[in-house]
């Protein structure tokens, strides 16, 4: 079985389903600068410019025409900046954190699937039968399954990391999805997961998700932070028809009008229109960047999590690798706002981390070509006769 939980899990006790009051007056944004979240934000730093410069110079000496490996060269330089060395090596573990959570907004009929499917899919992950498990096995990536806020009861399982935040979000079309305190807890739990996995030998962290209704939350987050109209950020999700799509757009629009999330405050957006699993993944992104690990994003839900993380710390973007472009139309808007270019476009929209699995071999090839290729001098190969680099 490929799944592996984090040992020493927290209590299985659940927090109350009743949402606490939320809003600008609930808790001051000053809490973003205290505790684990504040400490993590304070630790974040830009990529190492000297290592990136040296990596570019090394790329120019390798036995190939300069620039002939295209975006692989750019990716290798990014990895050099993250790892602070001109010859980056990522030979350790790769871990996909699949966070699952339920969404109260499903009460509005935004998904053709019932909420019970979230818990059923978690069990499928634990049995190793889901798409992410199959694909992770094929590329040698560990799967860590996380109950970030599943509404249904789940059995105790040694490979399930259980968080005690709340049983699903509240219905964001009727009020805030969660309290501000709960949003901060989501972020901090994700930070802990990233730090623990990095300490256990993970060189690359990958975001994965599961949650019926989470494309509705991702659509609202994307609209709130980018300023795009919900009609542009909202897609068909698990496969709704035209009438249901129009209804879904209306629900997102109503949630934004009712809750009025502040686009520059990632915690506010998360608490008003977010999801528990999205908050945990945003924390994984922050924790991964603080641990100086590349974070490979999956699709639309991961993009929404990245928007939250980058609203809190903009230069976290430099630690992100966009694996693919989801078929969900809102993902294009999120990627454009994040200034990220996806490596692949295979029209996928499953989530779970599946698109990111296909990008992991590209990440491996990028660092290996930079670190392991011979230079012209090493191989006694003649360089350009005109001495140029183009």
C-alpha positions as a Python dict, from the first residue, in 0.01 Angstrom:
ca = {
    (1, 'X'): (0, 0, 0),
    (2, 'X'): (140, 341, -95),
    (3, 'X'): (-42, 553, 159),
    (4, 'X'): (151, 655, 465),
    (5, 'X'): (4, 865, 745),
    (6, 'X'): (190, 1090, 982),
    (7, 'X'): (249, 906, 1308),
    (8, 'X'): (141, 1053, 1638),
    (9, 'X'): (-194, 1175, 1506),
    (10, 'X'): (-408, 1416, 1698),
    (11, 'X'): (-722, 1326, 1888),
    (12, 'X'): (-1012, 1190, 1686),
    (13, 'X'): (-1247, 1419, 1871),
    (14, 'X'): (-1426, 1663, 1643),
    (15, 'X'): (-1485, 2031, 1691),
    (16, 'X'): (-1838, 2161, 1697),
    (17, 'X'): (-2020, 2200, 1367),
    (18, 'X'): (-2159, 2533, 1478),
    (19, 'X'): (-1970, 2818, 1308),
    (20, 'X'): (-1841, 3097, 1520),
    (21, 'X'): (-1913, 3458, 1425),
    (22, 'X'): (-1672, 3578, 1161),
    (23, 'X'): (-1590, 3903, 993),
    (24, 'X'): (-1357, 4195, 1005),
    (25, 'X'): (-1455, 4262, 1364),
    (26, 'X'): (-1407, 3904, 1487),
    (27, 'X'): (-1030, 3891, 1528),
    (28, 'X'): (-768, 4144, 1430),
    (29, 'X'): (-537, 4054, 1138),
    (30, 'X'): (-260, 4091, 1395),
    (31, 'X'): (-311, 3722, 1474),
    (32, 'X'): (-149, 3654, 1135),
    (33, 'X'): (180, 3768, 1287),
    (34, 'X'): (169, 3561, 1605),
    (35, 'X'): (185, 3190, 1675),
    (36, 'X'): (294, 2933, 1419),
    (37, 'X'): (143, 3120, 1125),
    (38, 'X'): (318, 3441, 1219),
    (39, 'X'): (647, 3265, 1285),
    (40, 'X'): (625, 3093, 947),
    (41, 'X'): (550, 3415, 761),
    (42, 'X'): (849, 3575, 933),
    (43, 'X'): (1079, 3289, 823),
    (44, 'X'): (987, 3310, 456),
    (45, 'X'): (1257, 3451, 231),
    (46, 'X'): (1312, 3507, -141),
    (47, 'X'): (1500, 3261, -357),
    (48, 'X'): (1880, 3266, -338),
    (49, 'X'): (1985, 3505, -615),
    (50, 'X'): (2352, 3405, -608),
    (51, 'X'): (2268, 3035, -655),
    (52, 'X'): (2036, 3119, -942),
    (53, 'X'): (2301, 3330, -1114),
    (54, 'X'): (2556, 3050, -1078),
    (55, 'X'): (2303, 2798, -1210),
    (56, 'X'): (2242, 3011, -1519),
    (57, 'X'): (2615, 3036, -1578),
    (58, 'X'): (2648, 2658, -1540),
    (59, 'X'): (2362, 2602, -1785),
    (60, 'X'): (2562, 2799, -2043),
    (61, 'X'): (2859, 2561, -2006),
    (62, 'X'): (2673, 2230, -2038),
    (63, 'X'): (2714, 2012, -2346),
    (64, 'X'): (2418, 2151, -2540),
    (65, 'X'): (2333, 2473, -2720),
    (66, 'X'): (2239, 2738, -2466),
    (67, 'X'): (1865, 2745, -2408),
    (68, 'X'): (1806, 2422, -2599),
    (69, 'X'): (1631, 2256, -2304),
    (70, 'X'): (1379, 2538, -2294),
    (71, 'X'): (1169, 2562, -1980),
    (72, 'X'): (1361, 2279, -1816),
    (73, 'X'): (1646, 2526, -1779),
    (74, 'X'): (1421, 2784, -1615),
    (75, 'X'): (1285, 2523, -1378),
    (76, 'X'): (1635, 2406, -1287),
    (77, 'X'): (1737, 2763, -1204),
    (78, 'X'): (1427, 2803, -987),
    (79, 'X'): (1519, 2484, -800),
    (80, 'X'): (1872, 2617, -753),
    (81, 'X'): (1726, 2929, -591),
    (82, 'X'): (1500, 2727, -364),
    (83, 'X'): (1777, 2489, -250),
    (84, 'X'): (2042, 2763, -244),
    (85, 'X'): (2293, 2576, -460),
    (86, 'X'): (2382, 2595, -832),
    (87, 'X'): (2365, 2213, -850),
    (88, 'X'): (2033, 2128, -680),
    (89, 'X'): (1956, 1765, -596),
    (90, 'X'): (1614, 1631, -505),
    (91, 'X'): (1689, 1265, -450),
    (92, 'X'): (1482, 1227, -133),
    (93, 'X'): (1114, 1145, -89),
    (94, 'X'): (834, 1306, -282),
    (95, 'X'): (510, 1335, -86),
    (96, 'X'): (161, 1430, -198),
    (97, 'X'): (-60, 1555, 83),
    (98, 'X'): (-420, 1477, -7),
    (99, 'X'): (-643, 1690, 216),
    (100, 'X'): (-1014, 1611, 228),
    (101, 'X'): (-1298, 1829, 353),
    (102, 'X'): (-1671, 1879, 314),
    (103, 'X'): (-1849, 2197, 213),
    (104, 'X'): (-2178, 2323, 354),
    (105, 'X'): (-2252, 2499, 26),
    (106, 'X'): (-2348, 2161, -122),
    (107, 'X'): (-2687, 2225, 43),
    (108, 'X'): (-2742, 2472, -244),
    (109, 'X'): (-2728, 2192, -502),
    (110, 'X'): (-2398, 2296, -662),
    (111, 'X'): (-2271, 1941, -717),
    (112, 'X'): (-2430, 1635, -878),
    (113, 'X'): (-2267, 1417, -609),
    (114, 'X'): (-2377, 1391, -244),
    (115, 'X'): (-2140, 1498, 34),
    (116, 'X'): (-2104, 1137, 147),
    (117, 'X'): (-1875, 1078, -151),
    (118, 'X'): (-1597, 1274, 25),
    (119, 'X'): (-1571, 1017, 304),
    (120, 'X'): (-1612, 729, 60),
    (121, 'X'): (-1321, 858, -147),
    (122, 'X'): (-1104, 895, 164),
    (123, 'X'): (-1157, 525, 227),
    (124, 'X'): (-1065, 459, -137),
    (125, 'X'): (-741, 654, -86),
    (126, 'X'): (-661, 448, 222),
    (127, 'X'): (-720, 127, 29),
    (128, 'X'): (-489, 247, -248),
    (129, 'X'): (-757, 225, -516),
    (130, 'X'): (-797, 589, -621),
    (131, 'X'): (-638, 749, -926),
    (132, 'X'): (-389, 941, -712),
    (133, 'X'): (-272, 616, -549),
    (134, 'X'): (-217, 445, -884),
    (135, 'X'): (-36, 744, -1032),
    (136, 'X'): (171, 803, -719),
    (137, 'X'): (289, 443, -724),
    (138, 'X'): (397, 487, -1085),
    (139, 'X'): (625, 781, -1004),
    (140, 'X'): (745, 673, -659),
    (141, 'X'): (555, 935, -459),
    (142, 'X'): (419, 877, -107),
    (143, 'X'): (53, 958, -39),
    (144, 'X'): (-41, 1117, 293),
    (145, 'X'): (-418, 1126, 346),
    (146, 'X'): (-553, 1402, 570),
    (147, 'X'): (-900, 1448, 714),
    (148, 'X'): (-908, 1825, 711),
    (149, 'X'): (-1280, 1842, 781),
    (150, 'X'): (-1489, 1552, 653),
    (151, 'X'): (-1849, 1571, 776),
    (152, 'X'): (-1911, 1194, 786),
    (153, 'X'): (-1754, 963, 1042),
    (154, 'X'): (-1433, 795, 934),
    (155, 'X'): (-1279, 486, 1096),
    (156, 'X'): (-952, 505, 1282),
    (157, 'X'): (-677, 414, 1038),
    (158, 'X'): (-298, 424, 1087),
    (159, 'X'): (-252, 597, 751),
    (160, 'X'): (-509, 871, 810),
    (161, 'X'): (-401, 1202, 960),
    (162, 'X'): (-702, 1340, 1144),
    (163, 'X'): (-737, 1709, 1226),
    (164, 'X'): (-985, 1842, 1479),
    (165, 'X'): (-1102, 2168, 1322),
    (166, 'X'): (-1470, 2111, 1241),
    (167, 'X'): (-1698, 1874, 1048),
    (168, 'X'): (-1715, 2050, 714),
    (169, 'X'): (-1766, 2417, 652),
    (170, 'X'): (-2086, 2607, 700),
    (171, 'X'): (-2289, 2708, 395),
    (172, 'X'): (-2104, 3012, 258),
    (173, 'X'): (-2416, 3116, 67),
    (174, 'X'): (-2583, 3178, 406),
    (175, 'X'): (-2287, 3312, 604),
    (176, 'X'): (-1913, 3265, 659),
    (177, 'X'): (-1773, 2922, 580),
    (178, 'X'): (-1582, 2915, 909),
    (179, 'X'): (-1456, 3147, 1181),
    (180, 'X'): (-1133, 3337, 1148),
    (181, 'X'): (-980, 3129, 1427),
    (182, 'X'): (-1068, 2812, 1239),
    (183, 'X'): (-913, 2950, 921),
    (184, 'X'): (-588, 3017, 1107),
    (185, 'X'): (-598, 2665, 1251),
    (186, 'X'): (-633, 2521, 899),
    (187, 'X'): (-327, 2713, 786),
    (188, 'X'): (-124, 2612, 1091),
    (189, 'X'): (-218, 2244, 1057),
    (190, 'X'): (-98, 2257, 696),
    (191, 'X'): (226, 2425, 802),
    (192, 'X'): (284, 2147, 1058),
    (193, 'X'): (226, 1881, 795),
    (194, 'X'): (477, 2040, 558),
    (195, 'X'): (741, 2084, 828),
    (196, 'X'): (695, 1726, 950),
    (197, 'X'): (724, 1581, 602),
    (198, 'X'): (1032, 1792, 524),
    (199, 'X'): (1194, 1678, 850),
    (200, 'X'): (1114, 1317, 757),
    (201, 'X'): (1306, 1349, 431),
    (202, 'X'): (1059, 1490, 180),
    (203, 'X'): (1244, 1692, -85),
    (204, 'X'): (933, 1778, -286),
    (205, 'X'): (583, 1847, -153),
    (206, 'X'): (274, 1808, -370),
    (207, 'X'): (-79, 1934, -309),
    (208, 'X'): (-378, 1701, -345),
    (209, 'X'): (-744, 1749, -255),
    (210, 'X'): (-1081, 1584, -216),
    (211, 'X'): (-1409, 1750, -129),
    (212, 'X'): (-1754, 1750, -285),
    (213, 'X'): (-1837, 2116, -344),
    (214, 'X'): (-1477, 2239, -336),
    (215, 'X'): (-1479, 2382, -689),
    (216, 'X'): (-1752, 2618, -570),
    (217, 'X'): (-1528, 2738, -287),
    (218, 'X'): (-1229, 2761, -523),
    (219, 'X'): (-1438, 2966, -766),
    (220, 'X'): (-1535, 3208, -489),
    (221, 'X'): (-1176, 3238, -362),
    (222, 'X'): (-1047, 3301, -714),
    (223, 'X'): (-1309, 3567, -781),
    (224, 'X'): (-1249, 3733, -443),
    (225, 'X'): (-871, 3758, -476),
    (226, 'X'): (-833, 3824, -850),
    (227, 'X'): (-1138, 4046, -893),
    (228, 'X'): (-1264, 3832, -1181),
    (229, 'X'): (-1637, 3786, -1227),
    (230, 'X'): (-1777, 3460, -1084),
    (231, 'X'): (-1907, 3371, -1429),
    (232, 'X'): (-1542, 3351, -1540),
    (233, 'X'): (-1409, 3167, -1235),
    (234, 'X'): (-1686, 2909, -1201),
    (235, 'X'): (-1679, 2588, -1403),
    (236, 'X'): (-1865, 2260, -1425),
    (237, 'X'): (-1677, 2089, -1142),
    (238, 'X'): (-1784, 1726, -1124),
    (239, 'X'): (-1992, 1768, -1439),
    (240, 'X'): (-2297, 1992, -1391),
    (241, 'X'): (-2512, 2083, -1690),
    (242, 'X'): (-2582, 2430, -1827),
    (243, 'X'): (-2872, 2517, -1595),
    (244, 'X'): (-2685, 2385, -1292),
    (245, 'X'): (-2378, 2586, -1394),
    (246, 'X'): (-2582, 2906, -1405),
    (247, 'X'): (-2715, 2821, -1058),
    (248, 'X'): (-2362, 2754, -932),
    (249, 'X'): (-2245, 3093, -1059),
    (250, 'X'): (-2539, 3257, -881),
    (251, 'X'): (-2450, 3079, -557),
    (252, 'X'): (-2088, 3198, -578),
    (253, 'X'): (-2204, 3551, -654),
    (254, 'X'): (-2442, 3545, -356),
    (255, 'X'): (-2173, 3416, -121),
    (256, 'X'): (-1934, 3693, -223),
    (257, 'X'): (-2199, 3964, -188),
    (258, 'X'): (-2309, 3836, 151),
    (259, 'X'): (-1965, 3778, 305),
    (260, 'X'): (-1762, 4055, 135),
    (261, 'X'): (-1417, 3891, 177),
    (262, 'X'): (-1117, 4125, 181),
    (263, 'X'): (-900, 4029, -121),
    (264, 'X'): (-573, 4136, 43),
    (265, 'X'): (-637, 3932, 359),
    (266, 'X'): (-591, 3564, 286),
    (267, 'X'): (-729, 3459, 624),
    (268, 'X'): (-1045, 3662, 569),
    (269, 'X'): (-1103, 3513, 225),
    (270, 'X'): (-1045, 3161, 358),
    (271, 'X'): (-1282, 3210, 652),
    (272, 'X'): (-1558, 3370, 445),
    (273, 'X'): (-1571, 3155, 130),
    (274, 'X'): (-1300, 2890, 164),
    (275, 'X'): (-1273, 2526, 258),
    (276, 'X'): (-1098, 2338, 534),
    (277, 'X'): (-891, 2131, 291),
    (278, 'X'): (-808, 2444, 91),
    (279, 'X'): (-683, 2613, 407),
    (280, 'X'): (-471, 2312, 500),
    (281, 'X'): (-317, 2308, 151),
    (282, 'X'): (-246, 2681, 174),
    (283, 'X'): (-62, 2603, 497),
    (284, 'X'): (130, 2322, 325),
    (285, 'X'): (242, 2576, 66),
    (286, 'X'): (357, 2820, 335),
    (287, 'X'): (529, 2549, 538),
    (288, 'X'): (695, 2403, 230),
    (289, 'X'): (834, 2741, 130),
    (290, 'X'): (954, 2807, 485),
    (291, 'X'): (1136, 2470, 475),
    (292, 'X'): (1282, 2567, 134),
    (293, 'X'): (1111, 2287, -53),
    (294, 'X'): (957, 2315, -400),
    (295, 'X'): (581, 2277, -383),
    (296, 'X'): (422, 2122, -691),
    (297, 'X'): (64, 2242, -735),
    (298, 'X'): (-209, 2028, -880),
    (299, 'X'): (-511, 2197, -1041),
    (300, 'X'): (-790, 2438, -957),
    (301, 'X'): (-825, 2366, -585),
    (302, 'X'): (-448, 2390, -542),
    (303, 'X'): (-456, 2716, -735),
    (304, 'X'): (-711, 2856, -489),
    (305, 'X'): (-492, 2744, -199),
    (306, 'X'): (-194, 2915, -362),
    (307, 'X'): (-394, 3237, -396),
    (308, 'X'): (-461, 3227, -21),
    (309, 'X'): (-95, 3157, 60),
    (310, 'X'): (35, 3427, -173),
    (311, 'X'): (-211, 3681, -34),
    (312, 'X'): (-37, 3622, 300),
    (313, 'X'): (319, 3611, 159),
    (314, 'X'): (354, 3715, -207),
    (315, 'X'): (707, 3580, -265),
    (316, 'X'): (588, 3228, -180),
    (317, 'X'): (500, 3219, -551),
    (318, 'X'): (868, 3162, -629),
    (319, 'X'): (856, 2823, -453),
    (320, 'X'): (563, 2698, -660),
    (321, 'X'): (568, 2474, -965),
    (322, 'X'): (239, 2468, -1157),
    (323, 'X'): (211, 2111, -1279),
    (324, 'X'): (-75, 2146, -1525),
    (325, 'X'): (-361, 2362, -1641),
    (326, 'X'): (-694, 2225, -1525),
    (327, 'X'): (-991, 2210, -1759),
    (328, 'X'): (-1172, 2422, -1497),
    (329, 'X'): (-1184, 2773, -1644),
    (330, 'X'): (-1114, 2942, -1311),
    (331, 'X'): (-773, 2778, -1294),
    (332, 'X'): (-650, 2986, -1587),
    (333, 'X'): (-743, 3301, -1397),
    (334, 'X'): (-571, 3181, -1080),
    (335, 'X'): (-252, 3091, -1269),
    (336, 'X'): (-250, 3425, -1448),
    (337, 'X'): (-285, 3611, -1118),
    (338, 'X'): (-6, 3400, -965),
    (339, 'X'): (212, 3452, -1275),
    (340, 'X'): (268, 3077, -1304),
    (341, 'X'): (305, 2885, -1630),
    (342, 'X'): (185, 2525, -1610),
    (343, 'X'): (415, 2252, -1739),
    (344, 'X'): (133, 2044, -1890),
    (345, 'X'): (-215, 2083, -2036),
    (346, 'X'): (-390, 1747, -2062),
    (347, 'X'): (-748, 1871, -2005),
    (348, 'X'): (-754, 1702, -1663),
    (349, 'X'): (-987, 1811, -1382),
    (350, 'X'): (-992, 1525, -1133),
    (351, 'X'): (-793, 1683, -853),
    (352, 'X'): (-647, 1455, -583),
    (353, 'X'): (-296, 1559, -699),
    (354, 'X'): (-320, 1356, -1020),
    (355, 'X'): (-198, 1626, -1256),
    (356, 'X'): (97, 1696, -1030),
    (357, 'X'): (206, 1331, -1046),
    (358, 'X'): (267, 1368, -1419),
    (359, 'X'): (490, 1670, -1361),
    (360, 'X'): (717, 1506, -1103),
    (361, 'X'): (937, 1335, -1366),
    (362, 'X'): (982, 1675, -1532),
    (363, 'X'): (1100, 1823, -1202),
    (364, 'X'): (1345, 1534, -1166),
    (365, 'X'): (1483, 1578, -1518),
    (366, 'X'): (1524, 1953, -1462),
    (367, 'X'): (1752, 1923, -1160),
    (368, 'X'): (1940, 1623, -1296),
    (369, 'X'): (2033, 1790, -1624),
    (370, 'X'): (2166, 2091, -1435),
    (371, 'X'): (2350, 1895, -1165),
    (372, 'X'): (2470, 1591, -1360),
    (373, 'X'): (2535, 1691, -1722),
    (374, 'X'): (2895, 1733, -1827),
    (375, 'X'): (3026, 2074, -1922),
    (376, 'X'): (3206, 2131, -2251),
    (377, 'X'): (3534, 2134, -2059),
    (378, 'X'): (3451, 1813, -1868),
    (379, 'X'): (3368, 1625, -2187),
    (380, 'X'): (3639, 1778, -2404),
    (381, 'X'): (3370, 1894, -2646),
    (382, 'X'): (3428, 2206, -2851),
    (383, 'X'): (3202, 2499, -2788),
    (384, 'X'): (3071, 2747, -3044),
    (385, 'X'): (3329, 2864, -3289),
    (386, 'X'): (3207, 3223, -3261),
    (387, 'X'): (3215, 3215, -2879),
    (388, 'X'): (2846, 3309, -2856),
    (389, 'X'): (2582, 3176, -2619),
    (390, 'X'): (2259, 3206, -2819),
}
